[in-house]
């Protein structure tokens, strides 16, 4: 297991490197469509810093002071006369070198000009994590409980009712669910806030703000778990070893608890990590709809700017990539800890 774990970690580093490299070239290929405002001194300080780092090249014969540069910009209505982008390949190696040698992922140009991209992500990451963790904590037990109930009551009205509701709710996209919840629970009844509250609002309002996004993320997960658990349990219930357990004198409940549920949970429990990644990725659109200040909405905001905030995009992508790869490693390792037969098969 140790050798396998080290191999998976090494492959994760290689995969992350490839993903971030492709993302860098694709994102950097996006052309800027806007003009930098001449009144934003902080943003101009950022561009001067980029000249020093080698990301952009100063075409003027002598770099003027910031005040003089701003006067020139007022006349030329842009910085393109003074700066032009260096080749992307050169930017890539400079970007990679800054990360390896100084752990410098760059600074924001649009979201919070001249602020470290890592700091921006760090302030927004807890919100995204909290919403997704609460969604998992709600969807996993409910989905498993409904799946067990449907599996044990197979081909009864209980099973048919649960299966029908699962088919209905799993067919509705999460962004449609959150739109309906905002309309019913916020605008129609006024029970919940219609958008994510600001930090200065009351604690009650900030707590209630979790209800709509958590429910929107949980519906699909509950349905997925219910269907998956029901299928696994029904397969185990019809297996020969369960029949053998009954013939040895175990009651139906004993056979279900000791054998059916235990064996059915081997593929179910590791799927919790996969479900977390699915929810984490799907929350990107929901954060934008509900104005949640998380890294999902930040990615879309940085991408949709007139001048894309490249550094924020790269750090955001690195976070999503790292979480996805880490969850994949834990997912693979969890099979071995849950089922000793897998570890023995690895040794042989």
C-alpha positions as CSV (number, residue, x, y, z in Angstrom):
1,X,0.0,0.0,0.0
2,X,2.9,2.4,0.7
3,X,4.4,1.8,-2.7
4,X,1.0,2.2,-4.3
5,X,0.3,5.4,-2.4
6,X,3.7,7.0,-3.4
7,X,3.0,6.0,-7.0
8,X,-0.5,7.6,-6.9
9,X,0.9,10.8,-5.3
10,X,3.6,11.1,-8.0
11,X,1.0,10.6,-10.7
12,X,-1.1,13.2,-9.1
13,X,1.7,15.8,-9.3
14,X,2.3,14.9,-12.9
15,X,-1.4,15.2,-13.7
16,X,-1.7,18.6,-11.9
17,X,1.4,19.9,-13.8
18,X,-0.2,18.9,-17.1
19,X,-3.6,20.4,-16.2
20,X,-2.2,23.7,-15.0
21,X,0.1,23.9,-18.0
22,X,-2.7,23.4,-20.5
23,X,-4.9,25.8,-18.5
24,X,-2.1,28.5,-18.6
25,X,-1.8,28.4,-22.3
26,X,-5.5,28.3,-23.0
27,X,-6.3,31.1,-20.5
28,X,-3.4,33.3,-21.7
29,X,-4.7,32.9,-25.3
30,X,-7.9,34.7,-24.3
31,X,-7.5,38.2,-25.8
32,X,-8.2,41.2,-23.5
33,X,-11.2,43.3,-24.6
34,X,-11.1,46.2,-22.3
35,X,-9.0,49.2,-21.5
36,X,-7.4,49.7,-18.1
37,X,-8.7,52.7,-16.3
38,X,-6.1,55.5,-16.1
39,X,-7.4,56.5,-12.6
40,X,-6.5,53.2,-10.9
41,X,-3.0,53.8,-9.5
42,X,-2.9,50.5,-7.9
43,X,-3.5,48.6,-11.1
44,X,-0.8,50.7,-12.9
45,X,1.6,49.8,-10.0
46,X,0.8,46.1,-10.8
47,X,1.7,46.6,-14.4
48,X,5.0,48.2,-13.5
49,X,5.6,45.2,-11.3
50,X,4.8,42.9,-14.2
51,X,7.5,44.7,-16.3
52,X,10.0,44.0,-13.5
53,X,9.0,40.3,-13.4
54,X,9.2,40.0,-17.2
55,X,5.6,39.2,-17.9
56,X,5.2,42.3,-20.1
57,X,7.8,44.4,-21.8
58,X,8.2,48.1,-21.7
59,X,8.5,49.6,-25.2
60,X,9.2,53.1,-24.1
61,X,12.8,54.3,-24.2
62,X,12.8,55.2,-20.5
63,X,10.2,54.0,-18.0
64,X,8.6,57.1,-16.6
65,X,7.5,57.6,-13.0
66,X,4.0,56.4,-12.1
67,X,2.6,60.0,-12.1
68,X,4.1,60.8,-15.5
69,X,2.9,57.4,-16.9
70,X,-0.6,58.2,-15.8
71,X,-0.5,61.5,-17.7
72,X,0.6,59.7,-20.8
73,X,-2.2,57.2,-20.4
74,X,-4.8,60.0,-20.1
75,X,-3.7,61.1,-23.5
76,X,-3.4,57.6,-25.1
77,X,-6.5,56.0,-23.4
78,X,-4.6,52.8,-22.7
79,X,-1.3,51.1,-21.9
80,X,-1.0,49.3,-25.2
81,X,1.2,52.1,-26.5
82,X,3.8,51.4,-23.8
83,X,3.4,47.7,-23.1
84,X,2.9,44.6,-25.2
85,X,2.7,41.0,-24.1
86,X,5.8,38.9,-24.2
87,X,5.4,35.5,-25.9
88,X,3.2,33.1,-23.9
89,X,6.0,30.5,-23.7
90,X,8.2,33.1,-22.0
91,X,5.4,34.1,-19.6
92,X,4.9,30.4,-18.8
93,X,8.5,29.7,-17.8
94,X,8.6,32.9,-15.8
95,X,5.3,32.0,-14.0
96,X,6.6,28.5,-13.3
97,X,9.9,29.8,-12.1
98,X,8.2,32.2,-9.7
99,X,6.1,29.4,-8.2
100,X,9.0,27.0,-7.8
101,X,11.5,29.4,-6.4
102,X,9.4,32.0,-4.5
103,X,5.9,30.4,-4.3
104,X,4.6,33.5,-6.1
105,X,1.4,32.8,-8.0
106,X,1.1,36.4,-9.1
107,X,-1.2,39.3,-8.3
108,X,-4.7,40.1,-9.3
109,X,-5.3,42.7,-12.0
110,X,-9.1,43.1,-11.9
111,X,-10.8,41.5,-8.9
112,X,-8.6,43.2,-6.3
113,X,-5.8,44.9,-8.2
114,X,-2.2,44.4,-6.9
115,X,-3.4,41.9,-4.2
116,X,-1.9,38.4,-4.1
117,X,-4.0,35.9,-5.9
118,X,-3.4,33.3,-3.1
119,X,-4.8,35.8,-0.5
120,X,-7.9,36.4,-2.6
121,X,-8.5,32.6,-2.9
122,X,-7.8,32.1,0.7
123,X,-10.5,34.5,1.8
124,X,-13.1,32.9,-0.4
125,X,-12.3,29.2,0.0
126,X,-13.8,28.7,3.4
127,X,-17.3,29.8,2.2
128,X,-17.2,27.3,-0.7
129,X,-15.9,24.5,1.6
130,X,-18.5,25.1,4.2
131,X,-21.4,25.1,1.8
132,X,-20.2,21.9,0.1
133,X,-19.4,20.0,3.4
134,X,-22.9,20.8,4.8
135,X,-24.4,19.6,1.6
136,X,-22.5,16.3,1.8
137,X,-23.4,15.9,5.5
138,X,-27.0,16.2,4.7
139,X,-27.2,14.3,1.4
140,X,-25.1,11.2,2.4
141,X,-27.2,10.0,5.4
142,X,-30.5,10.9,3.8
143,X,-29.6,9.2,0.5
144,X,-28.3,6.1,2.1
145,X,-31.3,5.8,4.4
146,X,-33.8,6.2,1.5
147,X,-31.7,3.7,-0.5
148,X,-31.8,1.1,2.3
149,X,-35.5,1.6,2.8
150,X,-36.2,1.2,-1.0
151,X,-33.9,-1.9,-1.2
152,X,-35.5,-3.6,1.8
153,X,-39.0,-2.8,0.6
154,X,-38.3,-3.8,-3.0
155,X,-41.3,-3.9,-5.4
156,X,-43.6,-2.4,-2.7
157,X,-45.4,0.9,-2.8
158,X,-42.6,2.4,-0.7
159,X,-40.0,1.4,-3.3
160,X,-42.1,2.6,-6.2
161,X,-42.7,6.0,-4.5
162,X,-39.1,6.6,-3.6
163,X,-37.9,5.5,-7.1
164,X,-40.4,7.8,-8.8
165,X,-39.4,10.8,-6.7
166,X,-35.8,10.0,-7.4
167,X,-36.3,9.9,-11.1
168,X,-38.2,13.2,-11.0
169,X,-35.7,15.1,-8.8
170,X,-32.5,13.7,-10.4
171,X,-33.8,15.0,-13.8
172,X,-33.9,18.6,-12.6
173,X,-30.6,20.6,-12.9
174,X,-29.4,22.2,-9.7
175,X,-29.5,25.7,-11.1
176,X,-33.2,25.2,-11.8
177,X,-33.8,24.0,-8.3
178,X,-32.0,27.0,-6.8
179,X,-34.0,29.3,-9.0
180,X,-37.3,27.8,-7.8
181,X,-36.2,27.8,-4.2
182,X,-35.2,31.5,-4.4
183,X,-38.6,32.3,-5.9
184,X,-40.7,30.3,-3.4
185,X,-38.7,30.6,-0.2
186,X,-37.3,34.1,-0.7
187,X,-39.6,36.2,-2.8
188,X,-42.9,34.5,-2.2
189,X,-42.7,33.7,1.5
190,X,-39.8,35.9,2.6
191,X,-38.6,33.2,4.9
192,X,-35.1,33.1,3.6
193,X,-32.7,35.8,2.1
194,X,-32.8,36.0,-1.7
195,X,-29.1,36.5,-1.9
196,X,-26.0,35.8,0.1
197,X,-25.8,38.2,3.1
198,X,-23.0,40.6,3.8
199,X,-20.8,40.0,6.9
200,X,-22.4,43.0,8.8
201,X,-25.9,41.3,8.7
202,X,-27.3,39.4,11.6
203,X,-26.1,35.9,12.5
204,X,-29.6,34.5,11.9
205,X,-29.6,35.9,8.4
206,X,-26.2,34.5,7.7
207,X,-27.2,31.1,9.0
208,X,-30.5,31.0,7.0
209,X,-28.5,31.9,3.9
210,X,-27.1,28.4,3.8
211,X,-30.5,26.8,3.4
212,X,-31.2,27.5,-0.3
213,X,-27.7,26.6,-1.7
214,X,-27.4,23.6,0.5
215,X,-30.8,22.2,-0.5
216,X,-30.0,22.9,-4.2
217,X,-26.8,21.0,-4.0
218,X,-28.3,18.2,-1.9
219,X,-31.3,17.2,-4.0
220,X,-29.2,15.6,-6.8
221,X,-26.8,13.9,-4.4
222,X,-29.7,12.4,-2.3
223,X,-31.2,11.0,-5.5
224,X,-27.9,9.6,-6.7
225,X,-27.1,7.9,-3.4
226,X,-30.7,6.5,-3.1
227,X,-30.5,4.9,-6.5
228,X,-27.0,3.6,-6.0
229,X,-27.6,2.2,-2.5
230,X,-30.8,0.5,-3.6
231,X,-29.1,-1.1,-6.6
232,X,-26.2,-2.4,-4.4
233,X,-28.5,-3.7,-1.7
234,X,-30.8,-5.5,-4.1
235,X,-27.9,-7.2,-5.7
236,X,-26.5,-8.3,-2.3
237,X,-29.9,-9.4,-1.1
238,X,-30.2,-11.9,-4.0
239,X,-26.7,-13.3,-3.6
240,X,-25.9,-16.9,-2.7
241,X,-23.8,-16.1,0.4
242,X,-26.8,-14.3,2.0
243,X,-29.0,-17.3,1.4
244,X,-26.2,-19.5,3.0
245,X,-26.3,-17.2,6.0
246,X,-30.0,-17.7,6.4
247,X,-29.7,-21.5,6.1
248,X,-27.1,-21.4,9.0
249,X,-29.8,-20.0,11.3
250,X,-29.5,-16.2,11.1
251,X,-32.7,-14.3,11.1
252,X,-33.5,-12.0,8.2
253,X,-32.5,-8.9,10.2
254,X,-29.2,-10.5,11.3
255,X,-28.4,-11.5,7.8
256,X,-29.1,-8.0,6.5
257,X,-27.1,-6.2,9.1
258,X,-24.1,-8.6,9.3
259,X,-23.8,-9.4,5.6
260,X,-26.0,-7.4,3.2
261,X,-25.3,-3.9,4.5
262,X,-21.7,-4.6,5.2
263,X,-20.9,-5.8,1.7
264,X,-23.1,-3.3,0.0
265,X,-21.3,-0.4,1.7
266,X,-17.9,-1.4,0.3
267,X,-18.5,0.5,-3.0
268,X,-20.8,3.1,-1.3
269,X,-18.6,4.7,1.3
270,X,-15.7,5.6,-1.1
271,X,-18.3,7.3,-3.4
272,X,-18.7,9.9,-0.7
273,X,-15.4,11.5,-1.8
274,X,-16.4,11.3,-5.4
275,X,-19.8,12.9,-4.6
276,X,-18.0,15.8,-2.7
277,X,-16.0,16.5,-5.9
278,X,-19.2,16.5,-7.9
279,X,-20.9,18.9,-5.6
280,X,-17.8,21.1,-5.4
281,X,-17.7,21.4,-9.1
282,X,-21.4,21.9,-9.5
283,X,-21.5,24.7,-6.9
284,X,-19.7,27.0,-9.4
285,X,-22.9,28.0,-11.1
286,X,-25.0,28.1,-7.9
287,X,-22.5,30.5,-6.3
288,X,-22.9,32.9,-9.2
289,X,-26.7,32.7,-9.0
290,X,-26.9,33.2,-5.3
291,X,-24.0,35.6,-5.1
292,X,-22.0,33.4,-2.8
293,X,-18.5,34.8,-2.4
294,X,-16.8,31.5,-3.0
295,X,-14.0,30.3,-5.4
296,X,-16.6,29.0,-7.9
297,X,-18.2,32.4,-8.5
298,X,-14.8,33.9,-8.4
299,X,-13.6,31.8,-11.3
300,X,-16.5,32.9,-13.4
301,X,-16.1,36.5,-12.4
302,X,-12.4,36.5,-13.2
303,X,-13.0,34.8,-16.6
304,X,-15.8,37.2,-17.6
305,X,-13.9,40.4,-17.1
306,X,-13.1,42.6,-20.0
307,X,-9.5,41.8,-19.2
308,X,-9.4,38.3,-17.7
309,X,-7.8,38.1,-14.3
310,X,-5.2,35.4,-15.4
311,X,-3.4,34.9,-12.1
312,X,-6.6,34.5,-10.1
313,X,-7.9,32.0,-12.7
314,X,-4.7,30.0,-12.4
315,X,-4.8,29.8,-8.6
316,X,-8.5,28.9,-8.7
317,X,-7.9,26.1,-11.2
318,X,-5.0,24.9,-9.0
319,X,-7.3,24.6,-6.0
320,X,-10.0,22.7,-8.0
321,X,-7.3,20.4,-9.5
322,X,-5.7,19.7,-6.1
323,X,-8.9,18.9,-4.4
324,X,-10.0,16.6,-7.2
325,X,-6.7,14.7,-7.4
326,X,-6.5,14.4,-3.6
327,X,-10.0,13.1,-3.4
328,X,-9.1,10.6,-6.1
329,X,-6.1,9.3,-4.2
330,X,-8.1,9.0,-1.0
331,X,-10.9,7.2,-3.0
332,X,-8.5,4.6,-4.3
333,X,-6.8,4.0,-0.9
334,X,-10.2,3.8,0.9
335,X,-11.1,0.6,-1.1
336,X,-8.1,-1.2,0.4
337,X,-8.9,-0.1,4.0
338,X,-12.6,-1.0,3.7
339,X,-12.0,-4.4,2.0
340,X,-8.9,-6.4,3.1
341,X,-9.3,-8.6,0.0
342,X,-8.2,-5.7,-2.2
343,X,-5.0,-5.2,-0.1
344,X,-4.2,-8.9,-0.4
345,X,-4.8,-8.8,-4.1
346,X,-2.3,-6.0,-4.4
347,X,0.3,-8.0,-2.6
348,X,-0.2,-11.1,-4.7
